[in-house]
Amino acid sequence: MRTWIKSPLRIFTGSGSDAGNGVVVNGNSVEELVAAGHQPGTEVDEVFDASGLVVIPGLVNTHHHYYQTLTRAVPAALNKALFPWLKSLYPVWAGLNEDMVFKSTQLACAELLLSGCTTSADHHYLFPETARRAMDAQVAAIGGVGIRATVTRGCMSLGEADGGLPPQAVIEADEDILHDCERVIRQYHNRDTGSMMQVALAPCSPFSVSRSLMRDVAVLARAHGVRLHTHLAETMDESRYCRSNFGCTPLQYLESVGWLASDVWLAHGIHFNDDEIRELGNAGVGIAHCPTSNMVLGSGTCQVREMQDAGSPVGLGVDGSASNDCSNMIQEVRQALLLQRLQYGPDRFTHMDALEMATTGSSRCLGRTDIGELSPGKMADLALFRLDEPRFAGSVDKLAALVLSGAHRADYVMVNGQWVVKDGNLPHLDFDRLRHDHGELSRTLTRLSVAA
C-alpha cells in the first residue's frame, strides 16, 4: 500500500534531499521523496494531509535505563553527583522484579513514542534474583508497544566486597552473565535490514564489572556480530576510580580490554582530553550524548564537535529517567542545542545540528544504515508535529521553531510503515491502565527499599 504524506508545513529529511511536497511510503519503507511543486511518480492508494505538520525522521535514542521510570525524583537521590546518587538508588533497584521491568519498559517506550522517538536502545544491567529474566520481560513489553529497539544485555559483577560500587545483592557471577548474554543474542537478535529488535552486550561500567569480564564480553559479542556498549568517562569520580584501581585512565582501560573499536558506542564520554578524542575518532567509537542527565548530575559537558571532527559518530540519548526524570527525545534535542551553544556559540551548533545528532548521528552509533533519515529504501519511521500551541505562535521558520520553541509531544508517529501514534495518542495501548499499574509498582519498589 502506497501512502503519500502530502504537503508538510516543513520537512527535515536528514539526507538533504528536497521533499517539500512530502514522502511516499510503500509498505514499511520510504519509496519516494516528492519535491516541492511535484506529484508522486507512481499512483498512491492513500493521501495523508500533512499541511499543518512538521515532518522529521523518527528520532533515535541511543541510551536509556527503562527501569528507572519507577524511581523518578526519589528524595534520597536528589541533588547528588553520580556516585552518591547511585549509592542512594542501588538499594531501591535491588527490589526489581520482572513485572516491574515489563511495566517500566512499556511506559518508557510509550513516553518515547509520544515524543517522536521511533528507535530506542536500552541499557539494562540489573538482574537481582527476582529479575533474572529481565531481558525476556523487556522484549515482550517492547513488542506490545511498537517501537523499534536495541536491547542491551548489561551486567554488574563487581560488588562492594571486591572494590566495586554496587551492593552484592545486584551482582551476578561471570559465567552466568556470559551464558545469558549468548542466550539473549540467539533468541532475540535480528540482524536483517528493517529489524525491529536487535541485541547488544553492555557491561555497566568500569566500577561495576571485572576487567576479565569486559574482555570476555567483547570476545562473545564479536563472535556473534553484535555491538558493545558501556558507560565511560561520565564523571571525574570515575577517572579517579580507574587510576586508583587499574592504574590507568578510562580510555586506557577501554583499550586494554579490547573495546577501542568501531563496534562500540559509549554513554556520556565527557572527560576525554584532545589526544584521547583523536584516538576515539580514529577507532570509530560512537558517543551517546546525554545532555539533560549530564546537567542534572553536574557531570560535565561532552565535547561533541571535537568528537565528530575526529571521526566519532555522536548520537543523542535521554539516559535513565532517574537522572533525566523524563524520557522525551524532542525535548532532549532542544537541551542538546542549548548546552552545546554554551560551548561553541550559536553559529557553530544549530537546530539542524541537534536534529542530525538525534537522527543520523544516533543511527550510526547503533550501527544501523536503514533508519535515521528519510530517503528511498530507508525504513518508514517518521514523526509529525503540529505547531498550533501558544508556544509556537508567531514562529516563522517552522523547523527551527520545533526545536527552539520547545515541542514536547508528537501528533503522529509512524514506525515501520505503521501509525503507532495518532492525534497524540497511542491507540493500541491502554495508557491510563498502564500508568496506574506502573504507579502501583513504583510505590511497591520504594516501600520495599524503606522496609529493608
C-alpha distance (Angstrom), angle and dihedral (degrees) to the residues before:
residue distance angle dihedral
M1 . . .
R2 3.79 . .
T3 3.80 117.5 .
W4 3.80 121.6 -172.2
I5 3.82 111.4 -151.6
K6 3.78 91.5 -156.8
S7 3.79 136.7 -152.9
P8 3.81 102.7 -16.0
L9 3.76 120.1 -161.0
R10 3.82 86.6 -120.4
I11 3.78 132.5 -16.9
F12 3.79 132.8 -155.0
T13 3.78 110.4 -164.2
G14 3.79 99.5 179.1
S15 3.81 87.2 -137.8
G16 3.79 97.6 74.7
S17 3.81 91.8 -119.7
D18 3.79 124.5 138.9
A19 3.80 110.5 -105.2
G20 3.79 97.8 153.0
N21 3.79 92.0 141.6
G22 3.77 95.6 45.1
V23 3.77 145.3 -103.8
V24 3.80 132.3 -63.5
V25 3.80 113.9 -143.1
N26 3.79 119.0 -162.4
G27 3.80 113.6 -170.8
N28 3.78 108.0 -46.6
S29 3.80 99.1 -19.8
V30 3.79 142.2 63.8
E31 3.79 110.5 -98.7
E32 3.79 103.6 177.3
L33 3.78 143.3 5.1
V34 3.79 109.2 -142.2
A35 3.79 111.7 -143.9
A36 3.79 121.3 -136.6
G37 3.81 110.6 -77.8
H38 3.80 93.4 15.2
Q39 3.79 136.4 105.2
P40 3.82 127.1 -136.0
G41 3.78 114.3 -80.1
T42 3.80 91.9 -132.2
E43 3.79 133.3 43.5
V44 3.80 114.5 -90.2
D45 3.79 129.8 -147.1
E46 3.78 97.8 -150.5
V47 3.80 138.2 21.3
F48 3.80 120.7 -149.9
D49 3.81 111.3 -162.3
A50 3.82 106.7 -133.7
S51 3.82 95.7 165.7
G52 3.81 92.5 121.2
L53 3.80 96.2 41.2
V54 3.79 139.0 84.6
V55 3.81 109.9 -137.1
I56 3.80 125.2 -152.9
P57 3.81 135.2 161.9
G58 3.78 111.8 -87.6
L59 3.80 109.1 -84.6
V60 3.81 117.5 -111.0
N61 3.81 119.5 -140.6
T62 3.81 112.6 -154.6
H63 3.81 101.5 -174.0
H64 3.80 135.2 30.1
H65 3.80 143.5 136.2
Y66 3.80 104.6 -143.7
Y67 3.79 95.1 -171.7
Q68 3.80 89.4 64.7
T69 3.81 91.3 73.2
L70 3.82 82.9 83.3
T71 3.82 92.3 61.6
R72 3.78 109.7 44.0
A73 3.79 118.7 151.9
V74 3.82 94.5 0.0
P75 3.83 105.5 -178.1
A76 3.82 94.7 -135.2
A77 3.81 91.0 57.0
L78 3.80 100.4 44.1
N79 3.80 121.4 118.3
K80 3.80 95.5 9.4
A81 3.79 135.4 126.2
L82 3.81 120.7 -119.0
F83 3.81 103.5 -83.3
P84 3.85 97.9 45.2
W85 3.82 88.5 39.3
L86 3.82 89.8 55.9
K87 3.81 92.6 45.0
S88 3.83 88.5 54.0
L89 3.80 93.7 50.9
Y90 3.81 104.5 36.8
P91 3.84 92.0 79.3
V92 3.81 89.6 52.1
W93 3.79 94.2 48.0
A94 3.81 91.3 48.6
G95 3.82 86.4 75.7
L96 3.82 94.4 61.7
N97 3.79 117.3 131.4
E98 3.78 130.3 -173.1
D99 3.80 94.9 -99.3
M100 3.79 88.3 55.5
V101 3.80 90.5 50.3
F102 3.82 90.5 49.2
K103 3.80 95.9 49.6
S104 3.80 95.7 41.0
T105 3.81 89.4 51.1
Q106 3.79 91.2 50.2
L107 3.78 92.6 49.5
A108 3.80 95.4 45.2
C109 3.81 92.0 49.2
A110 3.80 91.6 47.1
E111 3.79 90.2 50.1
L112 3.80 90.9 49.4
L113 3.80 93.6 49.1
L114 3.79 91.0 50.9
S115 3.80 88.5 55.2
G116 3.81 93.5 53.7
C117 3.81 98.0 -96.0
T118 3.81 114.4 140.6
T119 3.83 101.7 171.3
S120 3.78 125.8 39.4
A121 3.80 136.8 178.0
D122 3.78 117.1 -151.6
H123 3.79 125.1 -161.6
H124 3.79 107.8 -150.1
Y125 3.80 113.9 177.1
L126 3.83 104.8 153.4
F127 3.80 117.3 99.2
P128 3.81 110.0 161.2
E129 3.81 117.4 170.2
T130 3.82 89.9 -89.5
A131 3.82 93.1 55.1
R132 3.80 107.5 37.1
R133 3.83 90.1 132.3
A134 3.79 94.1 48.3
M135 3.83 92.4 130.8
D136 3.79 91.8 57.4
A137 3.81 89.9 49.8
Q138 3.80 90.1 51.0
V139 3.79 94.5 49.3
A140 3.82 91.6 49.1
A141 3.80 91.6 49.3
I142 3.81 94.1 47.4
G143 3.80 92.0 50.2
G144 3.80 90.1 58.0
V145 3.80 95.0 50.4
G146 3.80 100.5 48.3
I147 3.80 104.1 -130.0
R148 3.80 122.1 137.3
A149 3.79 108.1 -114.1
T150 3.75 151.0 -166.1
V151 3.79 110.1 -164.1
T152 3.78 115.8 -164.6
R153 3.77 120.8 -152.1
G154 3.79 99.3 -139.8
C155 3.78 128.5 -179.3
M156 3.79 147.3 -170.3
S157 3.80 119.7 -152.1
L158 3.80 104.0 156.2
G159 3.80 111.6 80.3
E160 3.78 132.5 -176.2
A161 3.80 91.1 -89.6
D162 3.83 89.8 63.2
G163 3.80 98.5 41.1
G164 3.81 98.5 -86.7
L165 3.78 128.2 124.5
P166 3.86 104.3 -121.1
P167 3.82 123.5 79.0
Q168 3.79 119.0 -104.3
A169 3.83 91.3 -109.7
V170 3.81 92.5 73.2
I171 3.81 102.5 42.8
E172 3.82 128.4 97.4
A173 3.78 134.4 -155.3
D174 3.81 115.4 -97.4
E175 3.81 94.4 -120.0
D176 3.82 91.9 51.3
I177 3.80 90.5 50.3
L178 3.80 94.4 50.3
H179 3.80 92.5 45.9
D180 3.80 92.7 52.1
C181 3.81 92.7 43.6
E182 3.78 89.7 58.2
R183 3.81 91.7 45.1
V184 3.79 92.6 52.1
I185 3.81 92.9 48.3
R186 3.80 92.8 49.6
Q187 3.78 93.2 45.2
Y188 3.80 103.0 42.1
H189 3.81 114.8 14.3
N190 3.80 114.2 107.9
R191 3.80 112.4 -175.6
D192 3.84 95.7 -177.7
T193 3.80 122.9 117.8
G194 3.79 108.2 -89.4
S195 3.79 93.0 22.9
M196 3.78 113.9 171.3
M197 3.82 93.5 -160.0
Q198 3.78 129.8 40.3
V199 3.79 132.1 165.8
A200 3.80 131.5 -141.0
L201 3.80 130.4 178.2
A202 3.78 117.0 -120.2
P203 3.81 125.7 177.7
C204 3.78 104.4 -162.6
S205 3.81 103.5 -120.2
P206 3.82 144.7 -48.9
F207 3.80 89.9 -87.0
S208 3.81 95.7 54.9
V209 3.82 107.1 40.5
S210 3.80 134.6 49.5
R211 3.77 121.7 -104.6
S212 3.80 91.2 -120.3
L213 3.81 91.4 54.0
M214 3.81 91.0 52.6
R215 3.81 88.7 55.9
D216 3.80 94.2 44.7
V217 3.79 93.3 49.1
A218 3.81 90.6 52.0
V219 3.81 91.3 51.6
L220 3.81 90.7 49.1
A221 3.81 93.8 47.3
R222 3.78 92.5 51.3
A223 3.77 92.3 47.1
H224 3.80 87.8 59.3
G225 3.82 98.5 35.3
V226 3.81 97.4 -117.4
R227 3.79 129.2 135.6
L228 3.79 130.3 -105.1
H229 3.79 129.0 -130.6
T230 3.80 137.3 177.4
H231 3.81 143.5 147.9
L232 3.79 113.5 -93.0
A233 3.81 138.6 168.3
E234 3.80 92.8 -0.5
T235 3.82 97.2 138.8
M236 3.79 141.4 8.7
D237 3.83 87.3 -114.3
E238 3.80 88.1 65.2
S239 3.81 91.3 49.3
R240 3.79 90.3 51.9
Y241 3.83 90.6 47.1
C242 3.82 91.5 53.4
R243 3.79 92.8 48.2
S244 3.80 92.4 46.9
N245 3.81 98.0 44.0
F246 3.82 103.6 28.8
G247 3.80 103.0 22.3
C248 3.80 92.1 -125.0
T249 3.79 144.5 79.9
P250 3.83 121.6 -91.1
L251 3.82 90.3 -102.0
Q252 3.80 92.7 49.6
Y253 3.79 87.6 50.0
L254 3.81 90.1 51.4
E255 3.79 91.5 51.7
S256 3.81 93.1 45.8
V257 3.82 91.7 58.4
G258 3.81 94.9 47.2
W259 3.79 97.7 -104.7
L260 3.81 101.4 120.1
A261 3.81 94.4 103.7
S262 3.79 144.1 106.6
D263 3.82 93.8 -101.8
V264 3.83 89.5 67.3
W265 3.78 131.0 85.5
L266 3.80 122.5 -175.5
A267 3.78 130.7 -149.4
H268 3.82 113.2 -124.6
G269 3.84 105.6 -14.0
I270 3.79 93.3 -169.3
H271 3.79 106.8 142.8
F272 3.80 105.1 56.7
N273 3.80 125.0 124.5
D274 3.81 124.5 -136.3
D275 3.81 95.1 -90.9
E276 3.79 91.5 49.0
I277 3.80 91.5 49.5
R278 3.81 88.8 54.4
E279 3.81 90.4 50.4
L280 3.80 91.4 50.5
G281 3.79 91.3 48.3
N282 3.81 93.8 47.8
A283 3.80 89.0 52.2
G284 3.83 92.9 45.8
V285 3.81 94.1 -124.9
G286 3.81 111.4 169.3
I287 3.81 126.0 -132.9
A288 3.81 127.2 -147.0
H289 3.80 104.4 -150.7
C290 3.83 111.2 -152.4
P291 3.82 105.6 -175.6
T292 3.81 101.1 172.6
S293 3.79 94.8 47.5
N294 3.80 91.1 46.3
M295 3.80 89.6 52.8
V296 3.82 96.1 44.2
L297 3.82 92.6 51.5
G298 3.80 93.7 37.3
S299 3.80 90.1 -125.2
G300 3.81 99.0 145.8
T301 3.80 138.4 -105.0
C302 3.78 125.8 -65.4
Q303 3.81 115.3 -126.9
V304 3.77 94.8 -130.6
R305 3.81 98.5 165.0
E306 3.80 93.4 53.3
M307 3.79 90.5 46.9
Q308 3.79 93.6 49.5
D309 3.81 91.0 46.8
A310 3.81 89.8 50.7
G311 3.82 91.3 53.9
S312 3.80 104.6 -98.0
P313 3.80 117.7 135.5
V314 3.82 107.1 -124.0
G315 3.79 119.9 -159.7
L316 3.77 135.7 171.5
G317 3.79 129.6 -104.8
V318 3.79 134.1 -179.1
D319 3.84 91.6 -150.9
G320 3.80 120.5 -153.8
S321 3.76 121.0 -24.5
A322 3.80 90.6 -123.2
S323 3.82 92.0 63.3
N324 3.79 98.5 31.8
D325 3.80 94.6 27.4
C326 3.79 92.3 -149.0
S327 3.81 136.8 53.0
N328 3.79 101.6 -140.3
M329 3.79 116.7 139.0
I330 3.81 99.4 -173.3
Q331 3.81 89.0 52.8
E332 3.80 88.5 48.9
V333 3.82 88.9 56.0
R334 3.80 89.4 57.9
Q335 3.79 91.8 45.0
A336 3.81 90.5 52.8
L337 3.79 90.2 50.6
L338 3.80 93.5 51.7
L339 3.80 97.1 42.5
Q340 3.80 94.8 47.5
R341 3.79 92.0 47.5
L342 3.79 87.8 62.1
Q343 3.82 86.5 62.3
Y344 3.77 103.3 36.1
G345 3.80 108.5 19.0
P346 3.81 128.1 -117.1
D347 3.80 95.2 -72.3
R348 3.83 95.1 55.7
F349 3.78 98.7 47.0
T350 3.79 117.2 38.3
H351 3.79 136.6 175.0
M352 3.81 87.2 -99.2
D353 3.79 90.3 55.5
A354 3.80 90.2 52.0
L355 3.82 92.2 49.3
E356 3.80 91.8 47.4
M357 3.81 90.3 51.4
A358 3.82 90.1 53.4
T359 3.82 94.1 48.1
T360 3.80 119.8 23.0
G361 3.82 94.4 18.6
S362 3.78 92.8 49.9
S363 3.79 92.1 46.8
R364 3.80 90.7 54.5
C365 3.81 89.9 51.5
L366 3.80 89.5 56.5
G367 3.80 91.2 46.6
R368 3.80 93.2 -116.6
T369 3.79 126.0 139.4
D370 3.82 96.5 174.2
I371 3.82 98.6 69.8
G372 3.81 139.7 40.5
E373 3.79 100.3 67.1
L374 3.78 141.0 52.5
S375 3.78 109.4 -115.8
P376 3.79 135.2 120.8
G377 3.79 111.9 -69.2
K378 3.81 96.1 19.0
M379 3.78 118.9 115.7
A380 3.79 117.0 -86.3
D381 3.81 98.4 -110.0
L382 3.81 111.3 144.5
A383 3.79 139.4 160.0
L384 3.80 121.6 -154.9
F385 3.81 124.8 -165.2
R386 3.80 131.9 -169.4
L387 3.79 116.1 -142.0
D388 3.81 97.4 -155.0
E389 3.81 99.5 112.1
P390 3.81 121.3 104.7
R391 3.81 90.2 -107.3
F392 3.82 89.9 67.8
A393 3.82 97.8 44.9
G394 3.80 111.4 127.8
S395 3.80 95.1 14.8
V396 3.81 114.9 148.6
D397 3.82 105.4 -177.8
K398 3.79 99.1 50.7
L399 3.79 96.0 -166.3
A400 3.80 91.8 51.1
A401 3.81 89.3 46.7
L402 3.81 90.6 56.1
V403 3.81 87.9 65.5
L404 3.81 104.7 25.5
S405 3.80 97.0 44.6
G406 3.78 92.5 47.7
A407 3.80 112.6 -110.0
H408 3.79 109.3 -161.7
R409 3.81 108.3 171.4
A410 3.79 132.1 43.6
D411 3.80 119.0 -138.0
Y412 3.80 96.6 -155.3
V413 3.79 130.0 17.6
M414 3.79 126.7 -177.3
V415 3.81 122.1 -164.0
N416 3.79 120.3 -174.5
G417 3.80 90.5 -14.1
Q418 3.83 94.5 -52.0
W419 3.80 126.2 110.2
V420 3.81 106.3 -123.3
V421 3.82 96.7 164.8
K422 3.80 119.8 44.6
D423 3.81 124.5 177.0
G424 3.79 89.1 -10.9
N425 3.80 94.4 -54.8
L426 3.79 138.5 101.9
P427 3.82 101.6 -125.0
H428 3.82 94.5 -172.9
L429 3.81 95.0 52.5
D430 3.82 131.1 68.6
F431 3.78 92.9 -136.6
D432 3.80 96.1 177.5
R433 3.81 90.7 55.2
L434 3.79 91.1 45.3
R435 3.79 92.0 51.1
H436 3.81 91.1 49.0
D437 3.82 94.0 48.8
H438 3.79 91.7 44.3
G439 3.81 90.8 51.4
E440 3.80 91.9 51.6
L441 3.79 91.5 50.9
S442 3.79 91.3 47.2
R443 3.79 90.8 54.0
T444 3.80 90.9 47.1
L445 3.81 91.8 51.1
T446 3.79 94.7 49.8
R447 3.83 91.9 44.7
L448 3.81 89.8 52.7
S449 3.81 90.9 55.0
V450 3.81 92.4 49.4
A451 3.82 91.2 49.4
A452 3.81 91.0 49.6
